[in-house]
């Protein structure tokens, strides 16, 4: 019982934080343009924000989520789910140059 209660408390705190701060994957894919990072773009944006990598953040042309560490596991999951689409877009862009 204690484990189920602690899991529900953690979910009650973590999920609203993740959704209120915005999804990095959605942000980066929705504004993707020629030359912008596409493969695992949400996870890369989160990691750049956590590390304070200003050069990495400038590549995306969007603001990172407010809580990148909370968003990171969700971005990895969504980036993995759309991986076939982003790889196709990135390689098609590379081959067209």
C-alpha positions, 0 to 999 in steps of 0.5 A: 500500500505504501508503494502505491501511495508514494507512486501516486504522489510522485505522479501527481507532482511530476506529471503536472510539472512536465505538462505545464512546462511544455514538451521540448519534442513538440516545440522543436518538431513544430518549428523545424526548418531546413538545417535544424536538428530533428533526430532526438531534438526534444531530448537534445534541447533538454540536455542543452538546457540542463548543461547551460549550453548556449550554442546548443540552445541557439540551434533550435530557435525555441525556448527550452521547457521550464523544467528540462529535467522533468521533461527529459524522460517524456521527450526521450519517449516521444522522440523514440516513438517518432524516430522513423519520421525524423530520421527520414526527414533528416536524411532526405534533407541531407541527400537533397543538398 
